[in-house]
Amino acid sequence: MNVLALVLVLLVALLHLAFCILEMLLWEHPLGRRVFGHSSGRARQTRVLAANQGLYNGFLAIGLLWGLLPGSPGQPVLLFFLCCVLLAGIFGAFTASRKILWLQAFPAAISLVAVLLSG
């Protein structure tokens, strides 16, 4: 895999790790509320849902990092997890916020193309 593809996948993984931390640990914290635009009450009411969503984002990040490790199956793993991220981003854009298309789906799509082109 070329350096560009590696860096792009790493960025997507780090982005999902950040989502995981925000949703699981900082959802009710002022930073988490500001990032997601929730009031204190709304954050309190939705914290369990956010933690669950954060866990899934953590799985996506770990899967991408696993695909980058030497000795891992590599490209098939990366293609699977990038497709998962892309589909989740498209679904999120239609059901939650258009912002998700640019923050999640677009980086995944670019990374997916880079991995495919790198052979």
C-alpha positions as a printed NumPy array, in Angstrom:
array([[  0.   ,   0.   ,   0.   ],
       [  1.335,   3.44 ,  -0.851],
       [  2.001,   6.15 ,   1.709],
       [ -0.983,   8.296,   0.677],
       [ -3.439,   5.426,   1.168],
       [ -1.843,   4.56 ,   4.51 ],
       [ -2.076,   8.158,   5.755],
       [ -5.687,   8.549,   4.597],
       [ -6.775,   5.321,   6.299],
       [ -4.943,   6.356,   9.451],
       [ -6.767,   9.714,   9.427],
       [-10.149,   7.992,   9.071],
       [ -9.243,   5.661,  11.939],
       [ -8.187,   8.582,  14.151],
       [-11.36 ,  10.463,  13.258],
       [-13.46 ,   7.49 ,  14.394],
       [-11.419,   7.127,  17.532],
       [-12.202,  10.784,  18.261],
       [-15.919,  10.134,  17.614],
       [-15.699,   7.19 ,  20.009],
       [-14.19 ,   9.326,  22.769],
       [-16.641,  12.174,  22.227],
       [-19.677,   9.898,  22.226],
       [-18.649,   7.511,  24.995],
       [-16.757,   9.756,  27.395],
       [-17.5  ,  13.402,  26.616],
       [-21.155,  13.338,  25.517],
       [-22.368,  15.266,  28.596],
       [-19.19 ,  17.336,  28.935],
       [-19.369,  20.917,  27.59 ],
       [-17.021,  19.979,  24.722],
       [-19.209,  17.059,  23.653],
       [-22.387,  19.128,  23.916],
       [-20.809,  21.909,  21.861],
       [-19.549,  19.531,  19.142],
       [-22.935,  17.85 ,  18.767],
       [-25.076,  20.901,  19.549],
       [-26.996,  19.378,  22.454],
       [-28.295,  20.966,  25.612],
       [-27.362,  19.491,  28.958],
       [-30.811,  17.908,  29.262],
       [-30.745,  16.412,  25.785],
       [-27.243,  15.03 ,  26.363],
       [-28.377,  13.419,  29.626],
       [-31.403,  11.833,  27.911],
       [-29.393,  10.423,  25.01 ],
       [-26.161,   9.413,  26.746],
       [-26.811,   5.654,  26.514],
       [-27.545,   5.888,  22.783],
       [-24.444,   8.005,  22.259],
       [-22.265,   5.554,  24.192],
       [-23.554,   2.706,  22.027],
       [-22.845,   4.696,  18.873],
       [-19.404,   5.567,  20.214],
       [-18.635,   1.897,  20.765],
       [-19.415,   1.173,  17.103],
       [-17.163,   4.036,  16.031],
       [-14.442,   2.534,  18.202],
       [-14.874,  -0.82 ,  16.449],
       [-14.514,   0.902,  13.074],
       [-11.322,   2.635,  14.218],
       [ -9.854,  -0.595,  15.594],
       [-10.727,  -2.471,  12.41 ],
       [ -8.976,   0.124,  10.279],
       [ -5.92 ,   0.108,  12.523],
       [ -5.861,  -3.688,  12.416],
       [ -5.854,  -3.559,   8.613],
       [ -2.757,  -1.364,   8.742],
       [ -0.754,  -3.707,  10.962],
       [  2.039,  -5.755,   9.43 ],
       [  0.914,  -9.361,   9.116],
       [ -2.791,  -8.505,   8.986],
       [ -4.887,  -9.46 ,   5.962],
       [ -4.418,  -5.805,   4.94 ],
       [ -6.384,  -4.643,   1.921],
       [ -9.476,  -6.882,   2.354],
       [ -9.833,  -5.732,   5.965],
       [ -9.358,  -2.083,   5.009],
       [-11.875,  -2.345,   2.176],
       [-14.452,  -3.927,   4.478],
       [-14.093,  -1.334,   7.244],
       [-13.899,   1.613,   4.854],
       [-17.106,   0.424,   3.186],
       [-18.71 ,   0.171,   6.639],
       [-17.631,   3.739,   7.426],
       [-18.854,   4.98 ,   4.048],
       [-22.274,   3.337,   4.403],
       [-22.636,   4.543,   7.982],
       [-21.771,   8.07 ,   6.833],
       [-24.313,   7.997,   4.011],
       [-26.991,   6.626,   6.327],
       [-26.144,   9.238,   8.957],
       [-26.327,  12.024,   6.377],
       [-29.837,  10.966,   5.41 ],
       [-31.12 ,  10.284,   8.931],
       [-29.271,  12.636,  11.274],
       [-27.257,  15.456,   9.712],
       [-25.871,  16.328,   6.281],
       [-22.626,  17.231,   8.047],
       [-21.948,  13.518,   8.481],
       [-21.617,  13.145,   4.727],
       [-18.564,  15.43 ,   4.777],
       [-17.098,  14.391,   8.14 ],
       [-17.462,  10.637,   7.758],
       [-18.519,   9.439,   4.302],
       [-16.3  ,  11.697,   2.189],
       [-13.008,  10.84 ,   3.981],
       [-13.923,   7.153,   3.821],
       [-14.678,   7.372,   0.089],
       [-11.367,   9.108,  -0.639],
       [ -9.495,   6.549,   1.468],
       [-11.343,   3.701,  -0.23 ],
       [-10.295,   4.948,  -3.66 ],
       [ -6.695,   5.385,  -2.47 ],
       [ -6.571,   1.827,  -1.09 ],
       [ -8.073,   0.395,  -4.276],
       [ -5.61 ,   2.303,  -6.461],
       [ -2.648,   1.267,  -4.336],
       [ -3.268,  -2.372,  -5.269]])
